[in-house]
């Protein structure tokens, strides 16, 4: 396996796994909620990273599939559909919307890609406010969640994070990964070599969106509500991006550690000085712009190294 | 329905468009010279509006007088912003520069907006009572006519600066070909800083004028930036008249959308315009 090369790595992974599975048994439900929030952000961060690290395209609109998942699931549950049907419908909605937006967005290059995806977030936010019959308007949708759903969400989130980590590593080694990096290197040259840049970009966007969307479904499932702010707000839009970039998006494990540090800090901010949350996010964005991969000096530690052995163009 | 209310809407749309236009010319100059999509542009407008609001509340001075104090202040603010933040990011290599500029200007805008919302945690606006004038069936407030005059005068002054002064010549030369302009002895860094000051001052003026048109909310900055982006992509880079025409078109469509659909939709109209325009013309802006 790619990210677990030595016996030491396997021991560490096993320890992490054991700790993670033991947490819900020994800690309070608040801790589980907190960890759920962190893992939701981690999943979004990894999903951002999947697109960004290999193709170089900055998808700032990852909260759109997140919100689509969260709203679709809440809508289905509030209409008394069965949980299985709700999940299936939500996933179909995520796939539909990410494919639809992907077809348009794929035409944009460089900075326009980032701005176009960000404009999509604002558009989704406006829709969530204005389509009251579908989204509940300003109040959002409240759903009844079964007792213990925070615990099941906890295990599903941990599992999905692991899956996405392994998938990222696998993609990086696959020919699909090479195709994407060739797009990053030079899209025109890649096209002349017979690589269909548009199709590859849409596919990786849909894979990323799917995971972000499932994170949305899960966040509804344990929070019991969805609002425009919780699904398309500034925190969920920018925190994953900040975490992925501050800690170096070219390594695979880095976003996970970054997510934990930044999410804990933001949790402390939100609960103590809520007025300063946006301020802090802005400062973090500026830091991410000026010192990518440098803020925390863990970058040379062995856990953060890109172990696939593939150097990316700018790292 | 008679024609009169529609004409009044049209005049309001032109006014709104004119104000967006000032801000758009500012962003267009900044993008033209340094290839920087300054995503904090609208946040400066909101900050200027907030500063003016606070000064008017505290001293009771006339808004036009306050504007004459605040706009030069924002010239300095833009100048310093370029030197302290943008300049560093412009020195990065190409690939890193694009992402750094997006994140950095976005973050700066967020910081600015959050400061505004801490100072004034609600929507704010200034109201002056002016006698309306009637032309036949149409009634227009004198205030709006005055604002239109301010927009027109500013545009003329800008046109003069860009086409008749040494700075304007240097600016246009740098937009055309930065390297050759430098070889001809134009200080690129200095021109860039001045242009950031000028663009920011224009954005600030737009924000102050908006204060008289409707209530401003602290988190309006980024939506304004997106509108202005749509305008400059539609109107063509570096073209003052093109930007004005595009912004008036946007102002009118926004006003009519607010009237016929619902005010909640009028912001979405400009987002749709932005998305469509970016999709159709994104190559056109990069190509000169």
Interface residues (C-beta under 8 A of the other chain):
Chain A: X56 X58 X60 X104 X107 X108 X109 X110 X111 X112 X114 X115 X116 X119 X120 X122 X123 X126 X127 X129 X130 X234 X238 X241 X245 X275 X276 X277 X278 X279 X281 X282 X283 X284 X285 X286 X287 X288 X289 X290 X292 X313 X314
Chain B: X37 X39 X85 X88 X89 X93 X95 X96 X98 X99 X100 X101 X102 X103 X104 X106 X107 X108 X109 X110 X111 X112 X113 X114 X115 X117 X118 X121 X222 X223 X226 X229 X262 X264 X265 X267 X268 X271 X272 X274 X275 X278 X279 X282 X283 X286
